[in-house]
Amino acid sequence: MPFSLDVLLPHFKDPAGLKLSLDSIAAQIWGGKMRVVIVDDGSPEPDRIAAEAYARAFAEETDIGLTFLVNAQNLGRPRTRNRLLDAIEADYVAWLDAGDIWYPQKLEVQFAHLTRLRMQGNNIDQIWLTCSYDWKWEGNENIRSLLQVTKGDQVQELLDGARLRAYLWTLLGTRRAFQIAGRFDERLPRLQDLDYFLRFVRAGGRIITPPEKEALCCYFKSDVGRNAREINICHRLILAKQAPVINEYSPALQSKLNYKANSLAARFARNNQKLGLWLFFRLCAIFGSPRHSLQILKTVLLRKVLR
């Protein structure tokens, strides 16, 4: 086989989501040699048993290798992802979260482009391939298709998050390319993807998209059960870690990033019916970032005038 790929998949008490993800891996049209590595992060016993049963059926029904590891207790996603990093044996690596799916052409398209890049003289050990993706909110039938735009200053684009977003399940790269980013920061129960992407780019890595614009995977999104304060703390920690580079940008971007940190926490609070916390973070966003708040107000008013 010309390639060897490890698919890294964390799981925590979502066996039905795990089956959905495994089914999408089995449906890949790429014909290379593949292994799926699952780490169950200390799920309750019934969920772990169900997850193991789905994984066993997947291994029996496909010619794809499977490794199923279990954390004795719940360690959190960054520590679980670090255990997945330690389990890598293949030359190439991709990620998928339990409950999200790849479309059948995902690996075929990305491997073809990675081959083109190598033949053009690029060092693929410094490249992550991302892709466009679909975004589906739980309870909402609408699906948004989002492009990943990799042109320009990738540190700034990742921090902004409007055109380039830090999602591991979009990626394909060599094992050496993932070593550039190091390990996941275990202080970040949330947003560790963003921190990981930023460290990759700041260490000299490049994120590239294939020329094909169609979505190659689907993200099933829900804010339910997510802690707004935890999100805000993690966001603040990332901004503090990136302060030396953020300070090189304009005050307008700094204001926008501060607004975004509070706005994201407000969204989580609102969607979990924490209205007092929603109001707190909304006011922090408005009064902590007056420059960006005024810009948003101008945009909203202009849209109303143009209707």
Secondary structure, 3 states (H helix, E strand, C coil): CCCEEEEEEEECCCHHHHHHHHHHHHCCCCCCEEEEEEEECCCCHHHHHHHHHHHHHHHHHCCCEEEEEECCCCCCHHHHHHHHHHCCCCCEEEECCCCCEECCCHHHHHHHHHHHHHHCCCCHHHEEECCCEEEEECCCCCEEEECCCCCCCHHHHHHHCCCCCCCHHHCEEEHHHHHHCCCCCCCCCCCHHHHHHHHHHHCCCEEECCCCCCCCEEEEECCCCCCHHHHHHHHHHHHHHCHHHHCCCCHHHHHHHHHHHHHHHHHHHHHCCCHHHHHHHHHHHHHHCHHHHHHHHHHHHHHHHHC
